[in-house]
Amino acid sequence: MAVPKRRTSSAKTKSRKAANMVKSAPALSICPQCHEPKLPHRVCPNCGYYDGKNVVEG
């Protein structure tokens, strides 16, 4: 089993963990039917339209 010969520096550890720290908010697009913000490539939760068609009643 491989064992490190030297202690891993804090800079090395923190730079490795930094990739998981930065999470941006999901991008939002505008629904062409009701003009409310929604996640892209998903049914609009407000009006139920996707790709110009009513897929969810309500």
C-alpha positions as CSV (number, residue, x, y, z in Angstrom):
1,M,0.0,0.0,0.0
2,A,1.3,3.4,-0.9
3,V,2.1,5.7,2.0
4,P,3.1,9.4,1.5
5,K,6.7,10.1,2.4
6,R,6.0,13.7,3.3
7,R,3.1,15.5,4.8
8,T,0.7,17.1,2.3
9,S,0.9,20.9,2.6
10,S,-2.2,22.9,3.4
11,A,-2.0,24.8,0.1
12,K,-2.1,21.5,-1.8
13,T,-5.0,20.2,0.2
14,K,-7.0,23.4,0.0
15,S,-6.5,23.8,-3.7
16,R,-7.7,20.2,-4.3
17,K,-10.8,20.8,-2.1
18,A,-11.5,24.2,-3.7
19,A,-13.1,22.7,-6.8
20,N,-16.0,21.4,-4.7
21,M,-16.4,24.6,-2.7
22,V,-17.5,26.9,-5.6
23,K,-21.1,26.1,-6.6
24,S,-22.9,28.7,-8.7
25,A,-26.7,29.2,-8.7
26,P,-28.5,27.4,-11.6
27,A,-29.0,29.4,-14.7
28,L,-32.5,30.5,-15.3
29,S,-34.3,31.2,-18.6
30,I,-37.5,33.0,-19.3
31,C,-40.6,31.0,-20.2
32,P,-41.9,32.2,-23.6
33,Q,-45.6,31.7,-22.6
34,C,-45.9,33.3,-19.1
35,H,-42.5,35.1,-19.0
36,E,-41.6,33.7,-15.6
37,P,-38.1,32.4,-14.8
38,K,-37.6,28.6,-15.1
39,L,-34.8,26.1,-15.4
40,P,-33.7,25.5,-19.0
41,H,-34.9,22.3,-20.8
42,R,-37.6,21.7,-18.2
43,V,-41.4,22.2,-18.1
44,C,-42.4,25.6,-16.7
45,P,-43.7,25.1,-13.2
46,N,-46.0,28.2,-13.5
47,C,-47.9,27.5,-16.7
48,G,-46.9,23.8,-17.6
49,Y,-45.7,24.5,-21.1
50,Y,-42.6,23.0,-22.7
51,D,-41.4,23.6,-26.3
52,G,-44.6,25.6,-27.1
53,K,-46.9,22.7,-26.0
54,N,-49.0,22.3,-22.9
55,V,-47.7,19.2,-21.3
56,V,-49.0,19.6,-17.7
57,E,-52.5,20.6,-17.0
58,G,-52.9,23.1,-14.2
